[in-house]
């Protein structure tokens, strides 16, 4: 029988991409950046990338941050999930 090793501990600060997906409309990116900025006030403008779906109906917004703690990441994801515009997070 093979056992899987325990995952390595994450050492903070840690660069992590946060991705949120939703319907493509003009303010989706601004909404996501606003949510993340509440938890990462010094967010760099180059940290945000967007990608539309093939048919243009959906959009993904990725914000790469330097996370200071697991609690910070959890708070960001909780706020994203609470946003009615966000359909999925990664």
Beta strands, then each sheet from edge to edge (+ up, - down):
strand 1: 14-23
strand 2: 48-52
strand 3: 58-67
strand 4: 86-89
sheet 1: 2+ 3- 1+ 4-
end
